[in-house]
Amino acid sequence: MSSPRRDRRGRGARGPAIAPPRAPGDLAVRGRPNAKQRFDAVVLGIVTEIDRRWSSRLGLVEYAVEDTPIVPDDWDDDAVPLSSLVRGIGGQPTRLVLFRRPIENRCEGREELQALVLTLVVEQVADLL
């Protein structure tokens, strides 16, 4: 009678059968940031610097990142918007929104991404001023 083996080559399992649960948003567990977190880090770095320099002239501005813009079905323009600026009324803050997916689709690498995000933020801030 042959000895019982755990698998075909007799080695057994090579790792845990079930991965431990991960906390959402925990980079220490996952190891590397995903594309959304990398994009958010780029935007945060640029927006922090712009806001630090221009906050006294800009007033209350809320910065946001959304995955894609919502365009109506009868959208005539061929271009997809990369950013949006909604001016605040009364006590509402002005809202500057960057659309992650269209911006990432136009960039080859991190340097291009940083340059495009900086260009978009500067254009929107100039329009606001």
mmCIF file of the C-alpha atoms, coordinates in Angstrom:
data_MODEL
# 
_entry.id   MODEL 
# 
loop_
_atom_site.group_PDB 
_atom_site.id 
_atom_site.type_symbol 
_atom_site.label_atom_id 
_atom_site.label_alt_id 
_atom_site.label_comp_id 
_atom_site.label_asym_id 
_atom_site.label_entity_id 
_atom_site.label_seq_id 
_atom_site.pdbx_PDB_ins_code 
_atom_site.Cartn_x 
_atom_site.Cartn_y 
_atom_site.Cartn_z 
_atom_site.occupancy 
_atom_site.B_iso_or_equiv 
_atom_site.pdbx_formal_charge 
_atom_site.auth_seq_id 
_atom_site.auth_comp_id 
_atom_site.auth_asym_id 
_atom_site.auth_atom_id 
_atom_site.pdbx_PDB_model_num 
ATOM 1   C CA . MET A 1 1   ? 0.000   0.000  0.000   1.00 0.00 ? 1   MET A CA 1 
ATOM 2   C CA . SER A 1 2   ? 1.367   3.405  -0.940  1.00 0.00 ? 2   SER A CA 1 
ATOM 3   C CA . SER A 1 3   ? 1.601   6.264  1.520   1.00 0.00 ? 3   SER A CA 1 
ATOM 4   C CA . PRO A 1 4   ? -1.146  8.872  1.299   1.00 0.00 ? 4   PRO A CA 1 
ATOM 5   C CA . ARG A 1 5   ? -0.079  12.040 -0.463  1.00 0.00 ? 5   ARG A CA 1 
ATOM 6   C CA . ARG A 1 6   ? -1.677  15.441 -0.245  1.00 0.00 ? 6   ARG A CA 1 
ATOM 7   C CA . ASP A 1 7   ? -1.349  16.274 -3.904  1.00 0.00 ? 7   ASP A CA 1 
ATOM 8   C CA . ARG A 1 8   ? -0.008  14.760 -7.068  1.00 0.00 ? 8   ARG A CA 1 
ATOM 9   C CA . ARG A 1 9   ? 3.620   15.636 -6.317  1.00 0.00 ? 9   ARG A CA 1 
ATOM 10  C CA . GLY A 1 10  ? 3.463   15.103 -2.549  1.00 0.00 ? 10  GLY A CA 1 
ATOM 11  C CA . ARG A 1 11  ? 4.113   18.702 -1.555  1.00 0.00 ? 11  ARG A CA 1 
ATOM 12  C CA . GLY A 1 12  ? 0.837   19.725 -0.038  1.00 0.00 ? 12  GLY A CA 1 
ATOM 13  C CA . ALA A 1 13  ? -0.598  23.188 0.054   1.00 0.00 ? 13  ALA A CA 1 
ATOM 14  C CA . ARG A 1 14  ? 1.858   26.014 -0.554  1.00 0.00 ? 14  ARG A CA 1 
ATOM 15  C CA . GLY A 1 15  ? -0.021  28.860 1.071   1.00 0.00 ? 15  GLY A CA 1 
ATOM 16  C CA . PRO A 1 16  ? -3.094  29.685 3.054   1.00 0.00 ? 16  PRO A CA 1 
ATOM 17  C CA . ALA A 1 17  ? -6.254  28.227 1.604   1.00 0.00 ? 17  ALA A CA 1 
ATOM 18  C CA . ILE A 1 18  ? -8.190  31.377 2.395   1.00 0.00 ? 18  ILE A CA 1 
ATOM 19  C CA . ALA A 1 19  ? -6.778  34.917 2.331   1.00 0.00 ? 19  ALA A CA 1 
ATOM 20  C CA . PRO A 1 20  ? -7.369  36.982 5.476   1.00 0.00 ? 20  PRO A CA 1 
ATOM 21  C CA . PRO A 1 21  ? -10.002 39.689 5.141   1.00 0.00 ? 21  PRO A CA 1 
ATOM 22  C CA . ARG A 1 22  ? -8.673  43.095 4.160   1.00 0.00 ? 22  ARG A CA 1 
ATOM 23  C CA . ALA A 1 23  ? -9.742  46.432 5.529   1.00 0.00 ? 23  ALA A CA 1 
ATOM 24  C CA . PRO A 1 24  ? -11.027 48.683 2.733   1.00 0.00 ? 24  PRO A CA 1 
ATOM 25  C CA . GLY A 1 25  ? -8.563  51.436 1.893   1.00 0.00 ? 25  GLY A CA 1 
ATOM 26  C CA . ASP A 1 26  ? -5.753  49.920 3.969   1.00 0.00 ? 26  ASP A CA 1 
ATOM 27  C CA . LEU A 1 27  ? -2.530  50.240 1.955   1.00 0.00 ? 27  LEU A CA 1 
ATOM 28  C CA . ALA A 1 28  ? -0.460  48.348 4.509   1.00 0.00 ? 28  ALA A CA 1 
ATOM 29  C CA . VAL A 1 29  ? -2.533  45.233 3.870   1.00 0.00 ? 29  VAL A CA 1 
ATOM 30  C CA . ARG A 1 30  ? -2.631  45.497 0.082   1.00 0.00 ? 30  ARG A CA 1 
ATOM 31  C CA . GLY A 1 31  ? 0.920   46.683 -0.370  1.00 0.00 ? 31  GLY A CA 1 
ATOM 32  C CA . ARG A 1 32  ? 0.653   48.980 -3.384  1.00 0.00 ? 32  ARG A CA 1 
ATOM 33  C CA . PRO A 1 33  ? -1.819  51.779 -4.029  1.00 0.00 ? 33  PRO A CA 1 
ATOM 34  C CA . ASN A 1 34  ? -4.267  51.266 -6.872  1.00 0.00 ? 34  ASN A CA 1 
ATOM 35  C CA . ALA A 1 35  ? -4.756  53.643 -9.810  1.00 0.00 ? 35  ALA A CA 1 
ATOM 36  C CA . LYS A 1 36  ? -7.404  55.693 -8.045  1.00 0.00 ? 36  LYS A CA 1 
ATOM 37  C CA . GLN A 1 37  ? -5.234  56.209 -4.966  1.00 0.00 ? 37  GLN A CA 1 
ATOM 38  C CA . ARG A 1 38  ? -2.228  57.200 -7.112  1.00 0.00 ? 38  ARG A CA 1 
ATOM 39  C CA . PHE A 1 39  ? -4.373  59.707 -9.018  1.00 0.00 ? 39  PHE A CA 1 
ATOM 40  C CA . ASP A 1 40  ? -5.762  61.121 -5.777  1.00 0.00 ? 40  ASP A CA 1 
ATOM 41  C CA . ALA A 1 41  ? -2.212  61.553 -4.447  1.00 0.00 ? 41  ALA A CA 1 
ATOM 42  C CA . VAL A 1 42  ? -1.178  63.508 -7.571  1.00 0.00 ? 42  VAL A CA 1 
ATOM 43  C CA . VAL A 1 43  ? -4.237  65.747 -7.349  1.00 0.00 ? 43  VAL A CA 1 
ATOM 44  C CA . LEU A 1 44  ? -3.800  66.288 -3.612  1.00 0.00 ? 44  LEU A CA 1 
ATOM 45  C CA . GLY A 1 45  ? -0.187  67.378 -4.057  1.00 0.00 ? 45  GLY A CA 1 
ATOM 46  C CA . ILE A 1 46  ? -1.068  69.898 -6.781  1.00 0.00 ? 46  ILE A CA 1 
ATOM 47  C CA . VAL A 1 47  ? -4.229  71.211 -5.133  1.00 0.00 ? 47  VAL A CA 1 
ATOM 48  C CA . THR A 1 48  ? -2.521  71.642 -1.766  1.00 0.00 ? 48  THR A CA 1 
ATOM 49  C CA . GLU A 1 49  ? 0.161   73.830 -3.305  1.00 0.00 ? 49  GLU A CA 1 
ATOM 50  C CA . ILE A 1 50  ? -2.330  75.907 -5.344  1.00 0.00 ? 50  ILE A CA 1 
ATOM 51  C CA . ASP A 1 51  ? -4.625  76.344 -2.355  1.00 0.00 ? 51  ASP A CA 1 
ATOM 52  C CA . ARG A 1 52  ? -1.728  77.323 -0.101  1.00 0.00 ? 52  ARG A CA 1 
ATOM 53  C CA . ARG A 1 53  ? -0.669  80.084 -2.498  1.00 0.00 ? 53  ARG A CA 1 
ATOM 54  C CA . TRP A 1 54  ? -4.071  81.373 -3.605  1.00 0.00 ? 54  TRP A CA 1 
ATOM 55  C CA . SER A 1 55  ? -6.524  80.618 -0.771  1.00 0.00 ? 55  SER A CA 1 
ATOM 56  C CA . SER A 1 56  ? -6.843  84.284 0.209   1.00 0.00 ? 56  SER A CA 1 
ATOM 57  C CA . ARG A 1 57  ? -7.965  85.230 -3.320  1.00 0.00 ? 57  ARG A CA 1 
ATOM 58  C CA . LEU A 1 58  ? -9.943  82.096 -4.149  1.00 0.00 ? 58  LEU A CA 1 
ATOM 59  C CA . GLY A 1 59  ? -12.205 82.000 -1.129  1.00 0.00 ? 59  GLY A CA 1 
ATOM 60  C CA . LEU A 1 60  ? -13.861 78.736 -0.181  1.00 0.00 ? 60  LEU A CA 1 
ATOM 61  C CA . VAL A 1 61  ? -13.105 76.090 -2.823  1.00 0.00 ? 61  VAL A CA 1 
ATOM 62  C CA . GLU A 1 62  ? -13.954 72.412 -2.575  1.00 0.00 ? 62  GLU A CA 1 
ATOM 63  C CA . TYR A 1 63  ? -11.848 70.071 -4.713  1.00 0.00 ? 63  TYR A CA 1 
ATOM 64  C CA . ALA A 1 64  ? -13.162 66.698 -5.833  1.00 0.00 ? 64  ALA A CA 1 
ATOM 65  C CA . VAL A 1 65  ? -12.248 63.773 -8.060  1.00 0.00 ? 65  VAL A CA 1 
ATOM 66  C CA . GLU A 1 66  ? -14.888 61.735 -9.860  1.00 0.00 ? 66  GLU A CA 1 
ATOM 67  C CA . ASP A 1 67  ? -14.313 58.744 -12.104 1.00 0.00 ? 67  ASP A CA 1 
ATOM 68  C CA . THR A 1 68  ? -16.200 59.953 -15.184 1.00 0.00 ? 68  THR A CA 1 
ATOM 69  C CA . PRO A 1 69  ? -18.347 62.926 -16.117 1.00 0.00 ? 69  PRO A CA 1 
ATOM 70  C CA . ILE A 1 70  ? -22.042 62.458 -16.625 1.00 0.00 ? 70  ILE A CA 1 
ATOM 71  C CA . VAL A 1 71  ? -22.928 63.887 -20.012 1.00 0.00 ? 71  VAL A CA 1 
ATOM 72  C CA . PRO A 1 72  ? -26.462 64.117 -21.362 1.00 0.00 ? 72  PRO A CA 1 
ATOM 73  C CA . ASP A 1 73  ? -27.580 61.886 -24.237 1.00 0.00 ? 73  ASP A CA 1 
ATOM 74  C CA . ASP A 1 74  ? -27.854 64.876 -26.580 1.00 0.00 ? 74  ASP A CA 1 
ATOM 75  C CA . TRP A 1 75  ? -24.221 65.910 -25.983 1.00 0.00 ? 75  TRP A CA 1 
ATOM 76  C CA . ASP A 1 76  ? -23.124 67.600 -29.232 1.00 0.00 ? 76  ASP A CA 1 
ATOM 77  C CA . ASP A 1 77  ? -19.451 68.061 -28.491 1.00 0.00 ? 77  ASP A CA 1 
ATOM 78  C CA . ASP A 1 78  ? -17.060 65.237 -29.421 1.00 0.00 ? 78  ASP A CA 1 
ATOM 79  C CA . ALA A 1 79  ? -14.731 66.049 -26.517 1.00 0.00 ? 79  ALA A CA 1 
ATOM 80  C CA . VAL A 1 80  ? -15.269 64.557 -23.084 1.00 0.00 ? 80  VAL A CA 1 
ATOM 81  C CA . PRO A 1 81  ? -14.872 67.132 -20.284 1.00 0.00 ? 81  PRO A CA 1 
ATOM 82  C CA . LEU A 1 82  ? -11.771 66.666 -18.129 1.00 0.00 ? 82  LEU A CA 1 
ATOM 83  C CA . SER A 1 83  ? -12.808 69.023 -15.353 1.00 0.00 ? 83  SER A CA 1 
ATOM 84  C CA . SER A 1 84  ? -15.710 71.099 -14.148 1.00 0.00 ? 84  SER A CA 1 
ATOM 85  C CA . LEU A 1 85  ? -16.060 74.287 -12.132 1.00 0.00 ? 85  LEU A CA 1 
ATOM 86  C CA . VAL A 1 86  ? -19.311 75.044 -10.318 1.00 0.00 ? 86  VAL A CA 1 
ATOM 87  C CA . ARG A 1 87  ? -19.309 78.462 -8.711  1.00 0.00 ? 87  ARG A CA 1 
ATOM 88  C CA . GLY A 1 88  ? -20.580 78.694 -5.169  1.00 0.00 ? 88  GLY A CA 1 
ATOM 89  C CA . ILE A 1 89  ? -23.724 80.675 -4.405  1.00 0.00 ? 89  ILE A CA 1 
ATOM 90  C CA . GLY A 1 90  ? -24.222 82.278 -1.015  1.00 0.00 ? 90  GLY A CA 1 
ATOM 91  C CA . GLY A 1 91  ? -22.603 80.080 1.630   1.00 0.00 ? 91  GLY A CA 1 
ATOM 92  C CA . GLN A 1 92  ? -21.965 77.217 -0.801  1.00 0.00 ? 92  GLN A CA 1 
ATOM 93  C CA . PRO A 1 93  ? -18.295 76.660 -1.700  1.00 0.00 ? 93  PRO A CA 1 
ATOM 94  C CA . THR A 1 94  ? -17.069 76.717 -5.267  1.00 0.00 ? 94  THR A CA 1 
ATOM 95  C CA . ARG A 1 95  ? -16.554 73.133 -6.469  1.00 0.00 ? 95  ARG A CA 1 
ATOM 96  C CA . LEU A 1 96  ? -13.701 72.146 -8.789  1.00 0.00 ? 96  LEU A CA 1 
ATOM 97  C CA . VAL A 1 97  ? -14.067 68.583 -10.059 1.00 0.00 ? 97  VAL A CA 1 
ATOM 98  C CA . LEU A 1 98  ? -11.463 66.569 -11.976 1.00 0.00 ? 98  LEU A CA 1 
ATOM 99  C CA . PHE A 1 99  ? -12.575 63.502 -13.930 1.00 0.00 ? 99  PHE A CA 1 
ATOM 100 C CA . ARG A 1 100 ? -10.036 60.725 -13.379 1.00 0.00 ? 100 ARG A CA 1 
ATOM 101 C CA . ARG A 1 101 ? -10.695 58.263 -16.236 1.00 0.00 ? 101 ARG A CA 1 
ATOM 102 C CA . PRO A 1 102 ? -10.647 60.759 -19.148 1.00 0.00 ? 102 PRO A CA 1 
ATOM 103 C CA . ILE A 1 103 ? -7.514  62.396 -17.739 1.00 0.00 ? 103 ILE A CA 1 
ATOM 104 C CA . GLU A 1 104 ? -5.714  59.066 -17.267 1.00 0.00 ? 104 GLU A CA 1 
ATOM 105 C CA . ASN A 1 105 ? -6.655  57.976 -20.798 1.00 0.00 ? 105 ASN A CA 1 
ATOM 106 C CA . ARG A 1 106 ? -4.812  60.980 -22.224 1.00 0.00 ? 106 ARG A CA 1 
ATOM 107 C CA . CYS A 1 107 ? -1.573  60.400 -20.293 1.00 0.00 ? 107 CYS A CA 1 
ATOM 108 C CA . GLU A 1 108 ? 1.274   57.987 -20.923 1.00 0.00 ? 108 GLU A CA 1 
ATOM 109 C CA . GLY A 1 109 ? 3.060   58.242 -17.592 1.00 0.00 ? 109 GLY A CA 1 
ATOM 110 C CA . ARG A 1 110 ? 3.134   59.921 -14.201 1.00 0.00 ? 110 ARG A CA 1 
ATOM 111 C CA . GLU A 1 111 ? 4.905   63.064 -15.472 1.00 0.00 ? 111 GLU A CA 1 
ATOM 112 C CA . GLU A 1 112 ? 2.270   63.613 -18.160 1.00 0.00 ? 112 GLU A CA 1 
ATOM 113 C CA . LEU A 1 113 ? -0.464  63.013 -15.604 1.00 0.00 ? 113 LEU A CA 1 
ATOM 114 C CA . GLN A 1 114 ? 1.012   65.587 -13.222 1.00 0.00 ? 114 GLN A CA 1 
ATOM 115 C CA . ALA A 1 115 ? 1.399   68.125 -16.028 1.00 0.00 ? 115 ALA A CA 1 
ATOM 116 C CA . LEU A 1 116 ? -2.170  67.658 -17.271 1.00 0.00 ? 116 LEU A CA 1 
ATOM 117 C CA . VAL A 1 117 ? -3.686  67.832 -13.779 1.00 0.00 ? 117 VAL A CA 1 
ATOM 118 C CA . LEU A 1 118 ? -1.672  70.986 -13.034 1.00 0.00 ? 118 LEU A CA 1 
ATOM 119 C CA . THR A 1 119 ? -2.803  72.542 -16.333 1.00 0.00 ? 119 THR A CA 1 
ATOM 120 C CA . LEU A 1 120 ? -6.459  71.742 -15.649 1.00 0.00 ? 120 LEU A CA 1 
ATOM 121 C CA . VAL A 1 121 ? -6.370  73.070 -12.081 1.00 0.00 ? 121 VAL A CA 1 
ATOM 122 C CA . VAL A 1 122 ? -4.563  76.245 -13.133 1.00 0.00 ? 122 VAL A CA 1 
ATOM 123 C CA . GLU A 1 123 ? -7.066  76.844 -15.964 1.00 0.00 ? 123 GLU A CA 1 
ATOM 124 C CA . GLN A 1 124 ? -10.027 76.435 -13.614 1.00 0.00 ? 124 GLN A CA 1 
ATOM 125 C CA . VAL A 1 125 ? -8.451  78.631 -10.916 1.00 0.00 ? 125 VAL A CA 1 
ATOM 126 C CA . ALA A 1 126 ? -7.651  81.310 -13.519 1.00 0.00 ? 126 ALA A CA 1 
ATOM 127 C CA . ASP A 1 127 ? -11.279 81.179 -14.668 1.00 0.00 ? 127 ASP A CA 1 
ATOM 128 C CA . LEU A 1 128 ? -12.381 81.515 -11.051 1.00 0.00 ? 128 LEU A CA 1 
ATOM 129 C CA . LEU A 1 129 ? -10.162 84.550 -10.485 1.00 0.00 ? 129 LEU A CA 1 
# 
